[in-house]
Every structure is written in C-alpha cells, then in structure tokens.
Amino acid sequence: MTLTELSERVGISIVNLSVLKNDRARAIRFSTLVAICDVLECEVGDVLVRA
C-alpha cells in the first residue's frame, strides 16, 4: 500500500505519515495509531518499536 492510499484511508496527511514512517515523530495520538492499525489490519504492538 502506498503512503497516498494509506493517507486517504486513515484521513491524515501524507506529510504526517512520512514523518511517522521516517522515525521523525515526537508523538502520535492513540486515535491516529488505532486508525492506521484498523486500515493495516494489525495490532498497535505490531507497529511500535522501542528505541
């Protein structure tokens, strides 16, 4: 799935998805994380990495 498609399905901008993808985000709303997981059909723990 492209960032464009994910952006459209989740309802957040491509720029914000890019920030998350490239590990430049300082924070993420839980509701955004849940929306991404709903689209990707995964669990929150599947997309989080402890640095």
N, C-alpha and C positions, 0 to 999 in steps of 0.2 A: 504494500500500500504506500502510496506517495504521501509526502507531507501535505500536499494540497488536498488530497482526498480525506486524510485524517482531520485536517483543519476544518473542512466543510462538515464532516460528520460530528465532530466534537463541538464545534462552534467557537473555536479560538483562532487567533491569527496565526498565519504561517510563521511570522517573526517570533511569536512566543513559543511555538512548537520547536523552532530551530534553536532557541535559547535552551530549552529543556534538553533537546537531543544532543547538543554540543557541551553539556555539563557546565553551562554558564549561569544557570538559575540560582538565585539565593534562597528561593522559597517556591512552594507550589500550593495552591489551595487544594484541600482534600476533595472538594467537589469537582475540580478540574481533573485530578488524578482518577477519580471514580469514573468520570465521563470518558477519559482515554481508555481505561480498562474495560468499560462497557463496549466500546467500539472494537477494541482488540480482542475481546472475549478472554480476558486474563484476570488474574488477581492482583491486587495492589503490590503484594510482595514479589510478584514476578518482574516488576519494572523498577523496583528500588534497589539501590546498591549503596552500602555503607562505605564511605571513603575513609 
